[in-house]
Amino acid sequence: MKKRYADGVVPEDVVSARTNIASQLRAARNKVNLTQQNLAELCGTKKSNISRMESGRYNPSLDMLVKVAGSLGLSVSIEVK
């Protein structure tokens, strides 16, 4: 497997972004009363992928994030700070 980072350590800002996205996905799913299995079926993926996204262990593609967000009635955007 190809390493994304030369030293094999994921930078803290990336870990923080994954954690933030994971918590937003979980909260959005819970708000519309969907199980991980229900959301996976809507997105055409496996429950394990939804679980890994919500735990921050999965680095989904932009296409997958858009699909998941759309299934939750949301959109993906970048926040400028």
C-alpha positions in Angstrom: 0.0 0.0 0.0 1.3 3.4 -0.9 2.0 5.7 2.0 0.4 9.2 1.8 3.0 10.7 4.1 6.7 10.1 3.9 7.1 9.4 7.6 3.9 7.5 7.8 2.4 9.9 10.4 -0.8 11.7 9.5 -0.5 15.4 10.2 -2.7 16.7 13.1 -4.6 19.1 10.9 -5.7 16.2 8.7 -6.7 14.1 11.8 -8.7 17.1 13.0 -10.5 17.5 9.7 -11.4 13.8 9.6 -12.7 14.0 13.2 -14.7 17.1 12.4 -16.3 15.5 9.3 -16.9 12.3 11.1 -18.8 14.0 13.9 -20.9 16.0 11.4 -21.8 12.9 9.4 -22.9 11.0 12.5 -24.9 14.0 13.8 -26.6 14.5 10.4 -27.5 10.8 10.1 -28.9 10.7 13.7 -30.9 13.9 13.0 -32.8 12.2 10.2 -33.2 9.0 12.2 -31.2 6.7 9.8 -29.2 3.7 10.8 -25.7 3.3 9.3 -27.2 0.4 7.3 -30.1 2.6 6.0 -27.6 5.3 4.9 -25.3 2.8 3.3 -28.2 1.5 1.2 -29.1 5.0 0.1 -25.5 5.7 -0.9 -24.9 2.3 -2.6 -22.1 1.4 -0.2 -21.4 -1.0 2.7 -22.4 -0.3 6.3 -18.7 -0.8 7.3 -17.8 2.2 5.1 -20.3 4.4 6.8 -19.0 3.2 10.2 -15.4 3.9 9.2 -16.4 7.4 7.9 -18.1 8.2 11.2 -15.1 7.1 13.2 -12.6 9.0 11.1 -10.8 5.8 10.1 -11.8 6.1 6.4 -10.6 8.7 4.0 -13.6 8.9 1.6 -13.3 10.4 -1.9 -15.0 13.7 -2.6 -17.5 11.8 -4.8 -18.4 9.6 -1.8 -18.7 12.6 0.5 -21.1 14.3 -2.0 -23.1 11.1 -2.3 -23.4 10.6 1.5 -24.3 14.3 2.1 -26.9 14.2 -0.7 -28.4 11.1 0.9 -28.8 13.1 4.1 -30.3 16.1 2.2 -27.1 18.1 2.7 -24.3 19.4 0.5 -20.5 19.5 0.8 -18.8 22.9 1.2 -15.5 24.4 2.3 -15.5 26.9 5.1 -13.2 29.8 4.7 -11.7 30.9 8.0 
